Amino acid sequence: MHSGLEYKEQNLHFGGQSLQQIAALQETPFYIYNSQSILSNIEAWQAASDPDRHHICYAVKANSNLAILQIMARQGLGADIVSGGELLRCLQAGIPANRIVYSGVGKTAAEIALALEAGILLFSVESRQELEQINECARRAGVLAAISMRVNPDVDAATHPYISTGLTENKFGIHHDQALAVFQMANRLEHVRISGIGFHIGSQLTSLDGFAAAAQKVRELIPQIESECRLELEWIDCGGGLGIQYNAEEPPAPADYMKLMDQILGIPGKQLAFEPGRHLVGNAGLLVSRVLYTKENGDRRFIICDAAMNDLIRPALYQGYHAVYPVTEHGDPASWNKADLVGPVCESGDFIARQRPLPNLQAGDLVAIHSTGAYGFVMASNYNSRMRAAELLITPEGDLHLARRRETYADLIRGEQLL
Ligand SMILES: *Cc1c(COP(=O)(O)O)cnc(C)c1O
């Protein structure tokens, strides 16, 4: 059983709250996040860091709800963003601009201008053309843009191919062979200031080997760059990607990852940035759904629930595994038979769990789909004209907060115009 969950009188409780009771008031499906578990994840990073040298920038794309960002802001975290929209969210939630790093291969001129105006810490540059664009935007704004170069170290992160980002075949970063040349180019540009170097090799990494290999490659580049460009890099961005336990994985602890980065990249006078996303919020969230129908096709048992791939796309997109708990205790899991838990969307790829031991659930029963706090709601869509789910947050004080209401039919057609 994942932490934060417990059956009390056969009723599943999350962060001390009865899911049955919440579902009596809140239409399903809904996401629910537990602040306490987010806070203890943050604590695991902060306890291992030296605030004068280590900086934790939450990767906003994992879960960008304003209330979640407020928790990050209150704990003193910075942010790693990938769009102008994420920048606006961070500022709205109180994350100071000077703790925000901006990553991504396709920042538009308008987004760059917005970030320059806000005064972010630095842009993580992913190509020569982007570098020129940042220089041009900074010229127009009459400011100096601080930049860090994201190096593609060409190392295998040993994760699902769709969330691997540090290989030559991935679109991310500047290939390590070209890094020096691009730094030299940046050095000649008038409106950028070279501030750092970094890498981010993928997500849901459960071994430190990939991190070590990437850090080593970047470590070797640093003296070359500093002597050839006659400058001192101030920031080293170690990226994010630390994995979590969905099923039987045994990911390293933040302290071990930070210690390893310190061993390889802890150069006196340099600041290290870490960009955890999934690790801070993934295990702190549930998607709660109600069973609509059950049926059998030959020997295949289907449980059709009201959550679908438009609510949670990880199973379809990454073969993601999410533990499923019946909200009412259903005997010994060893006695359960296999079933497919599927949603109402018209795609065979619409499943939450496939061939999974599940109890004899019936229409009206509730299930809690675990570890959906990261890359869950943020990837939700309106496919099949389904409204996006509500997001609830159990506050640090233990109260239930509606962090985002469920969409309505009016939300669904907002912005559309009849002929
Ligand atoms: C997605 C991303 C992260 C966070 O990844 P997680 O696996 O959620 O920790 C960090 N840095 C960058 C540049 C990213 O794109």
The ligand as an ORCA input file, in Angstrom:
! r2SCAN-3c Opt
* xyz 0 1
  C      10.292     17.828    -17.515
  C      11.523     18.513    -17.058
  C      11.937     18.404    -15.736
  C      11.208     17.593    -14.706
  O      11.200     16.249    -14.983
  P      10.638     15.228    -13.877
  O      10.863     13.913    -14.457
  O       9.203     15.544    -13.692
  O      11.427     15.478    -12.639
  C      13.060     19.107    -15.349
  N      13.770     19.853    -16.234
  C      13.406     19.962    -17.516
  C      14.214     20.794    -18.431
  C      12.277     19.306    -17.979
  O      11.927     19.409    -19.260
*
